[in-house]
């Protein structure tokens, strides 16, 4: 794989077998799960993990998998990065929890300082640390409303911002996320997202937004516009840079804050620390989570200091927010991204994935792969029944994932129609692992086409 840096953080090739003769087999654990866990919590595979290293995972039966999902974009630095694990263990020897709101600790402050320096813009910034991405978005909305004195929030079609009631209101997809759980909070408005599939250009999207401000969302009552610089669950659709630049101007004209939801795009996935940097736009608030802490639960809001300071003491917080073990892990993960050149790695890996998927499309599936897109190593492949109608083919997409799993490759879908496979492989994966995974993808695609056409 020419032009891609070889990484030192490589997994062992040894495997382990089921240790108790079947009591912890995948089938046995699935039966226990069915009795103990609500069916609303879906899982993409019937596999139970036993151990993992970098971009490889072994299940409880000793089966080996290449992981192209990375815990849903959480593992840019790979499973169990040695420096991340070491930092977490070292912190555990001191204390694991005090609640920052009771007894403060240096890792929280150190991470806030680091994030303030990394986030776009030269203005003074401050950071609030929480536990989940949805919690970060909730707090970003609360901060924006407090800072502006306005209630309205504008989000976009196809967006995903979380599963709490506020974030579900912002999320632009009904099934499965919003189905049967409304009503949702008031003063949330939806603008069109630019999409080739839907025939919506940047000009169309901006016209739709302007019409929204004329018909439903009075600009003087809008606190913020929130957008993912690359639509995540909605199909890995990058926002055209022109669109982001126009949003910045519109926000400035009306005193509206711009929130960049970088939960899935941040910390190197697109070749920058934050995806919005590609456009040159500086947002007012940034929500972060996922790969920030290398697998530990941590999230946050980074924003202009004058905005972040608008709430009174006690107006922000949460018992577990900014857990010290997770903060230590995050500092180590950020160090790893810097020291191992993972921003450049992401850019090179993204170019390589585009090249390989294009080759596979031409040779194996010229009538089924409608689009290959992404930013950096945040890459997606979209499948259709035929190129003329471009009808989304969710059945083929599911079949590819199933055949890939049989071949030891973990894949995950996304998109409004479930017909997109997204790649979130750890940036630390070796060239050999990437190529092995792509070979398994090609074989799975061939098998799936044969199965559905036969």
Secondary structure as a PSIPRED ss2 file (coil, helix, strand):
# PSIPRED VFORMAT (PSIPRED V4.0)

   1 X C   1.000  0.000  0.000
   2 X C   1.000  0.000  0.000
   3 X C   1.000  0.000  0.000
   4 X C   1.000  0.000  0.000
   5 X C   1.000  0.000  0.000
   6 X C   1.000  0.000  0.000
   7 X C   1.000  0.000  0.000
   8 X C   1.000  0.000  0.000
   9 X C   1.000  0.000  0.000
  10 X C   1.000  0.000  0.000
  11 X C   1.000  0.000  0.000
  12 X C   1.000  0.000  0.000
  13 X C   1.000  0.000  0.000
  14 X C   1.000  0.000  0.000
  15 X C   1.000  0.000  0.000
  16 X C   1.000  0.000  0.000
  17 X C   1.000  0.000  0.000
  18 X C   1.000  0.000  0.000
  19 X C   1.000  0.000  0.000
  20 X C   1.000  0.000  0.000
  21 X C   1.000  0.000  0.000
  22 X C   1.000  0.000  0.000
  23 X C   1.000  0.000  0.000
  24 X C   1.000  0.000  0.000
  25 X C   1.000  0.000  0.000
  26 X H   0.000  1.000  0.000
  27 X H   0.000  1.000  0.000
  28 X H   0.000  1.000  0.000
  29 X H   0.000  1.000  0.000
  30 X H   0.000  1.000  0.000
  31 X H   0.000  1.000  0.000
  32 X H   0.000  1.000  0.000
  33 X H   0.000  1.000  0.000
  34 X H   0.000  1.000  0.000
  35 X H   0.000  1.000  0.000
  36 X H   0.000  1.000  0.000
  37 X C   1.000  0.000  0.000
  38 X C   1.000  0.000  0.000
  39 X C   1.000  0.000  0.000
  40 X C   1.000  0.000  0.000
  41 X C   1.000  0.000  0.000
  42 X C   1.000  0.000  0.000
  43 X C   1.000  0.000  0.000
  44 X C   1.000  0.000  0.000
  45 X C   1.000  0.000  0.000
  46 X C   1.000  0.000  0.000
  47 X C   1.000  0.000  0.000
  48 X C   1.000  0.000  0.000
  49 X E   0.000  0.000  1.000
  50 X E   0.000  0.000  1.000
  51 X E   0.000  0.000  1.000
  52 X E   0.000  0.000  1.000
  53 X E   0.000  0.000  1.000
  54 X E   0.000  0.000  1.000
  55 X C   1.000  0.000  0.000
  56 X E   0.000  0.000  1.000
  57 X E   0.000  0.000  1.000
  58 X E   0.000  0.000  1.000
  59 X E   0.000  0.000  1.000
  60 X C   1.000  0.000  0.000
  61 X C   1.000  0.000  0.000
  62 X C   1.000  0.000  0.000
  63 X C   1.000  0.000  0.000
  64 X E   0.000  0.000  1.000
  65 X E   0.000  0.000  1.000
  66 X E   0.000  0.000  1.000
  67 X E   0.000  0.000  1.000
  68 X C   1.000  0.000  0.000
  69 X C   1.000  0.000  0.000
  70 X H   0.000  1.000  0.000
  71 X H   0.000  1.000  0.000
  72 X H   0.000  1.000  0.000
  73 X H   0.000  1.000  0.000
  74 X C   1.000  0.000  0.000
  75 X C   1.000  0.000  0.000
  76 X C   1.000  0.000  0.000
  77 X C   1.000  0.000  0.000
  78 X C   1.000  0.000  0.000
  79 X E   0.000  0.000  1.000
  80 X C   1.000  0.000  0.000
  81 X C   1.000  0.000  0.000
  82 X H   0.000  1.000  0.000
  83 X H   0.000  1.000  0.000
  84 X H   0.000  1.000  0.000
  85 X H   0.000  1.000  0.000
  86 X H   0.000  1.000  0.000
  87 X H   0.000  1.000  0.000
  88 X H   0.000  1.000  0.000
  89 X H   0.000  1.000  0.000
  90 X H   0.000  1.000  0.000
  91 X H   0.000  1.000  0.000
  92 X H   0.000  1.000  0.000
  93 X C   1.000  0.000  0.000
  94 X C   1.000  0.000  0.000
  95 X C   1.000  0.000  0.000
  96 X C   1.000  0.000  0.000
  97 X C   1.000  0.000  0.000
  98 X C   1.000  0.000  0.000
  99 X C   1.000  0.000  0.000
 100 X C   1.000  0.000  0.000
 101 X C   1.000  0.000  0.000
 102 X C   1.000  0.000  0.000
 103 X C   1.000  0.000  0.000
 104 X C   1.000  0.000  0.000
 105 X C   1.000  0.000  0.000
 106 X H   0.000  1.000  0.000
 107 X H   0.000  1.000  0.000
 108 X H   0.000  1.000  0.000
 109 X H   0.000  1.000  0.000
 110 X H   0.000  1.000  0.000
 111 X H   0.000  1.000  0.000
 112 X H   0.000  1.000  0.000
 113 X H   0.000  1.000  0.000
 114 X H   0.000  1.000  0.000
 115 X H   0.000  1.000  0.000
 116 X H   0.000  1.000  0.000
 117 X H   0.000  1.000  0.000
 118 X H   0.000  1.000  0.000
 119 X C   1.000  0.000  0.000
 120 X C   1.000  0.000  0.000
 121 X C   1.000  0.000  0.000
 122 X C   1.000  0.000  0.000
 123 X C   1.000  0.000  0.000
 124 X C   1.000  0.000  0.000
 125 X E   0.000  0.000  1.000
 126 X E   0.000  0.000  1.000
 127 X E   0.000  0.000  1.000
 128 X E   0.000  0.000  1.000
 129 X E   0.000  0.000  1.000
 130 X E   0.000  0.000  1.000
 131 X C   1.000  0.000  0.000
 132 X C   1.000  0.000  0.000
 133 X H   0.000  1.000  0.000
 134 X H   0.000  1.000  0.000
 135 X H   0.000  1.000  0.000
 136 X H   0.000  1.000  0.000
 137 X H   0.000  1.000  0.000
 138 X H   0.000  1.000  0.000
 139 X H   0.000  1.000  0.000
 140 X H   0.000  1.000  0.000
 141 X H   0.000  1.000  0.000
 142 X H   0.000  1.000  0.000
 143 X H   0.000  1.000  0.000
 144 X H   0.000  1.000  0.000
 145 X H   0.000  1.000  0.000
 146 X H   0.000  1.000  0.000
 147 X H   0.000  1.000  0.000
 148 X H   0.000  1.000  0.000
 149 X C   1.000  0.000  0.000
 150 X C   1.000  0.000  0.000
 151 X C   1.000  0.000  0.000
 152 X E   0.000  0.000  1.000
 153 X E   0.000  0.000  1.000
 154 X E   0.000  0.000  1.000
 155 X E   0.000  0.000  1.000
 156 X E   0.000  0.000  1.000
 157 X C   1.000  0.000  0.000
 158 X C   1.000  0.000  0.000
 159 X C   1.000  0.000  0.000
 160 X C   1.000  0.000  0.000
 161 X C   1.000  0.000  0.000
 162 X C   1.000  0.000  0.000
 163 X C   1.000  0.000  0.000
 164 X C   1.000  0.000  0.000
 165 X H   0.000  1.000  0.000
 166 X H   0.000  1.000  0.000
 167 X H   0.000  1.000  0.000
 168 X H   0.000  1.000  0.000
 169 X H   0.000  1.000  0.000
 170 X H   0.000  1.000  0.000
 171 X C   1.000  0.000  0.000
 172 X C   1.000  0.000  0.000
 173 X C   1.000  0.000  0.000
 174 X H   0.000  1.000  0.000
 175 X H   0.000  1.000  0.000
 176 X H   0.000  1.000  0.000
 177 X H   0.000  1.000  0.000
 178 X H   0.000  1.000  0.000
 179 X C   1.000  0.000  0.000
 180 X C   1.000  0.000  0.000
 181 X C   1.000  0.000  0.000
 182 X C   1.000  0.000  0.000
 183 X C   1.000  0.000  0.000
 184 X C   1.000  0.000  0.000
 185 X C   1.000  0.000  0.000
 186 X C   1.000  0.000  0.000
 187 X C   1.000  0.000  0.000
 188 X E   0.000  0.000  1.000
 189 X E   0.000  0.000  1.000
 190 X E   0.000  0.000  1.000
 191 X E   0.000  0.000  1.000
 192 X C   1.000  0.000  0.000
 193 X C   1.000  0.000  0.000
 194 X C   1.000  0.000  0.000
 195 X E   0.000  0.000  1.000
 196 X C   1.000  0.000  0.000
 197 X C   1.000  0.000  0.000
 198 X C   1.000  0.000  0.000
 199 X C   1.000  0.000  0.000
 200 X E   0.000  0.000  1.000
 201 X C   1.000  0.000  0.000
 202 X H   0.000  1.000  0.000
 203 X H   0.000  1.000  0.000
 204 X H   0.000  1.000  0.000
 205 X H   0.000  1.000  0.000
 206 X H   0.000  1.000  0.000
 207 X H   0.000  1.000  0.000
 208 X H   0.000  1.000  0.000
 209 X H   0.000  1.000  0.000
 210 X H   0.000  1.000  0.000
 211 X H   0.000  1.000  0.000
 212 X H   0.000  1.000  0.000
 213 X H   0.000  1.000  0.000
 214 X H   0.000  1.000  0.000
 215 X H   0.000  1.000  0.000
 216 X C   1.000  0.000  0.000
 217 X C   1.000  0.000  0.000
 218 X C   1.000  0.000  0.000
 219 X H   0.000  1.000  0.000
 220 X H   0.000  1.000  0.000
 221 X H   0.000  1.000  0.000
 222 X E   0.000  0.000  1.000
 223 X E   0.000  0.000  1.000
 224 X E   0.000  0.000  1.000
 225 X E   0.000  0.000  1.000
 226 X E   0.000  0.000  1.000
 227 X E   0.000  0.000  1.000
 228 X C   1.000  0.000  0.000
 229 X C   1.000  0.000  0.000
 230 X E   0.000  0.000  1.000
 231 X E   0.000  0.000  1.000
 232 X C   1.000  0.000  0.000
 233 X C   1.000  0.000  0.000
 234 X C   1.000  0.000  0.000
 235 X C   1.000  0.000  0.000
 236 X C   1.000  0.000  0.000
 237 X E   0.000  0.000  1.000
 238 X E   0.000  0.000  1.000
 239 X C   1.000  0.000  0.000
 240 X C   1.000  0.000  0.000
 241 X H   0.000  1.000  0.000
 242 X H   0.000  1.000  0.000
 243 X H   0.000  1.000  0.000
 244 X H   0.000  1.000  0.000
 245 X H   0.000  1.000  0.000
 246 X H   0.000  1.000  0.000
 247 X H   0.000  1.000  0.000
 248 X H   0.000  1.000  0.000
 249 X H   0.000  1.000  0.000
 250 X H   0.000  1.000  0.000
 251 X H   0.000  1.000  0.000
 252 X H   0.000  1.000  0.000
 253 X H   0.000  1.000  0.000
 254 X H   0.000  1.000  0.000
 255 X C   1.000  0.000  0.000
 256 X C   1.000  0.000  0.000
 257 X E   0.000  0.000  1.000
 258 X E   0.000  0.000  1.000
 259 X E   0.000  0.000  1.000
 260 X E   0.000  0.000  1.000
 261 X E   0.000  0.000  1.000
 262 X C   1.000  0.000  0.000
 263 X C   1.000  0.000  0.000
 264 X C   1.000  0.000  0.000
 265 X C   1.000  0.000  0.000
 266 X C   1.000  0.000  0.000
 267 X C   1.000  0.000  0.000
 268 X C   1.000  0.000  0.000
 269 X C   1.000  0.000  0.000
 270 X C   1.000  0.000  0.000
 271 X C   1.000  0.000  0.000
 272 X C   1.000  0.000  0.000
 273 X C   1.000  0.000  0.000
 274 X C   1.000  0.000  0.000
 275 X H   0.000  1.000  0.000
 276 X H   0.000  1.000  0.000
 277 X H   0.000  1.000  0.000
 278 X H   0.000  1.000  0.000
 279 X H   0.000  1.000  0.000
 280 X C   1.000  0.000  0.000
 281 X C   1.000  0.000  0.000
 282 X C   1.000  0.000  0.000
 283 X C   1.000  0.000  0.000
 284 X C   1.000  0.000  0.000
 285 X E   0.000  0.000  1.000
 286 X E   0.000  0.000  1.000
 287 X E   0.000  0.000  1.000
 288 X E   0.000  0.000  1.000
 289 X C   1.000  0.000  0.000
 290 X H   0.000  1.000  0.000
 291 X H   0.000  1.000  0.000
 292 X H   0.000  1.000  0.000
 293 X H   0.000  1.000  0.000
 294 X C   1.000  0.000  0.000
 295 X C   1.000  0.000  0.000
 296 X C   1.000  0.000  0.000
 297 X C   1.000  0.000  0.000
 298 X C   1.000  0.000  0.000
 299 X E   0.000  0.000  1.000
 300 X E   0.000  0.000  1.000
 301 X E   0.000  0.000  1.000
 302 X E   0.000  0.000  1.000
 303 X E   0.000  0.000  1.000
 304 X E   0.000  0.000  1.000
 305 X H   0.000  1.000  0.000
 306 X H   0.000  1.000  0.000
 307 X H   0.000  1.000  0.000
 308 X H   0.000  1.000  0.000
 309 X C   1.000  0.000  0.000
 310 X C   1.000  0.000  0.000
 311 X C   1.000  0.000  0.000
 312 X C   1.000  0.000  0.000
 313 X C   1.000  0.000  0.000
 314 X C   1.000  0.000  0.000
 315 X C   1.000  0.000  0.000
 316 X C   1.000  0.000  0.000
 317 X C   1.000  0.000  0.000
 318 X C   1.000  0.000  0.000
 319 X C   1.000  0.000  0.000
 320 X C   1.000  0.000  0.000
 321 X C   1.000  0.000  0.000
 322 X C   1.000  0.000  0.000
 323 X C   1.000  0.000  0.000
 324 X H   0.000  1.000  0.000
 325 X H   0.000  1.000  0.000
 326 X H   0.000  1.000  0.000
 327 X H   0.000  1.000  0.000
 328 X H   0.000  1.000  0.000
 329 X H   0.000  1.000  0.000
 330 X H   0.000  1.000  0.000
 331 X H   0.000  1.000  0.000
 332 X H   0.000  1.000  0.000
 333 X H   0.000  1.000  0.000
 334 X H   0.000  1.000  0.000
 335 X H   0.000  1.000  0.000
 336 X H   0.000  1.000  0.000
 337 X H   0.000  1.000  0.000
 338 X H   0.000  1.000  0.000
 339 X H   0.000  1.000  0.000
 340 X C   1.000  0.000  0.000
 341 X C   1.000  0.000  0.000
 342 X H   0.000  1.000  0.000
 343 X H   0.000  1.000  0.000
 344 X H   0.000  1.000  0.000
 345 X H   0.000  1.000  0.000
 346 X H   0.000  1.000  0.000
 347 X H   0.000  1.000  0.000
 348 X H   0.000  1.000  0.000
 349 X H   0.000  1.000  0.000
 350 X H   0.000  1.000  0.000
 351 X H   0.000  1.000  0.000
 352 X H   0.000  1.000  0.000
 353 X H   0.000  1.000  0.000
 354 X H   0.000  1.000  0.000
 355 X H   0.000  1.000  0.000
 356 X H   0.000  1.000  0.000
 357 X H   0.000  1.000  0.000
 358 X H   0.000  1.000  0.000
 359 X H   0.000  1.000  0.000
 360 X H   0.000  1.000  0.000
 361 X H   0.000  1.000  0.000
 362 X H   0.000  1.000  0.000
 363 X H   0.000  1.000  0.000
 364 X H   0.000  1.000  0.000
 365 X C   1.000  0.000  0.000
 366 X C   1.000  0.000  0.000
 367 X C   1.000  0.000  0.000
 368 X C   1.000  0.000  0.000
 369 X E   0.000  0.000  1.000
 370 X E   0.000  0.000  1.000
 371 X E   0.000  0.000  1.000
 372 X E   0.000  0.000  1.000
 373 X E   0.000  0.000  1.000
 374 X E   0.000  0.000  1.000
 375 X E   0.000  0.000  1.000
 376 X C   1.000  0.000  0.000
 377 X C   1.000  0.000  0.000
 378 X E   0.000  0.000  1.000
 379 X E   0.000  0.000  1.000
 380 X E   0.000  0.000  1.000
 381 X E   0.000  0.000  1.000
 382 X E   0.000  0.000  1.000
 383 X E   0.000  0.000  1.000
 384 X E   0.000  0.000  1.000
 385 X C   1.000  0.000  0.000
 386 X C   1.000  0.000  0.000
 387 X C   1.000  0.000  0.000
 388 X C   1.000  0.000  0.000
 389 X C   1.000  0.000  0.000
 390 X C   1.000  0.000  0.000
 391 X C   1.000  0.000  0.000
 392 X E   0.000  0.000  1.000
 393 X C   1.000  0.000  0.000
 394 X H   0.000  1.000  0.000
 395 X H   0.000  1.000  0.000
 396 X H   0.000  1.000  0.000
 397 X H   0.000  1.000  0.000
 398 X H   0.000  1.000  0.000
 399 X H   0.000  1.000  0.000
 400 X H   0.000  1.000  0.000
 401 X H   0.000  1.000  0.000
 402 X H   0.000  1.000  0.000
 403 X H   0.000  1.000  0.000
 404 X H   0.000  1.000  0.000
 405 X H   0.000  1.000  0.000
 406 X H   0.000  1.000  0.000
 407 X C   1.000  0.000  0.000
 408 X C   1.000  0.000  0.000
 409 X E   0.000  0.000  1.000
 410 X E   0.000  0.000  1.000
 411 X C   1.000  0.000  0.000
 412 X E   0.000  0.000  1.000
 413 X E   0.000  0.000  1.000
 414 X E   0.000  0.000  1.000
 415 X C   1.000  0.000  0.000
 416 X C   1.000  0.000  0.000
 417 X C   1.000  0.000  0.000
 418 X C   1.000  0.000  0.000
 419 X C   1.000  0.000  0.000
 420 X E   0.000  0.000  1.000
 421 X E   0.000  0.000  1.000
 422 X E   0.000  0.000  1.000
 423 X E   0.000  0.000  1.000
 424 X C   1.000  0.000  0.000
 425 X C   1.000  0.000  0.000
 426 X C   1.000  0.000  0.000
 427 X C   1.000  0.000  0.000
 428 X C   1.000  0.000  0.000
 429 X C   1.000  0.000  0.000
 430 X C   1.000  0.000  0.000
 431 X H   0.000  1.000  0.000
 432 X H   0.000  1.000  0.000
 433 X H   0.000  1.000  0.000
 434 X H   0.000  1.000  0.000
 435 X H   0.000  1.000  0.000
 436 X H   0.000  1.000  0.000
 437 X H   0.000  1.000  0.000
 438 X H   0.000  1.000  0.000
 439 X H   0.000  1.000  0.000
 440 X H   0.000  1.000  0.000
 441 X H   0.000  1.000  0.000
 442 X H   0.000  1.000  0.000
 443 X H   0.000  1.000  0.000
 444 X H   0.000  1.000  0.000
 445 X H   0.000  1.000  0.000
 446 X H   0.000  1.000  0.000
 447 X H   0.000  1.000  0.000
 448 X H   0.000  1.000  0.000
 449 X H   0.000  1.000  0.000
 450 X H   0.000  1.000  0.000
 451 X H   0.000  1.000  0.000
 452 X H   0.000  1.000  0.000
 453 X H   0.000  1.000  0.000
 454 X C   1.000  0.000  0.000
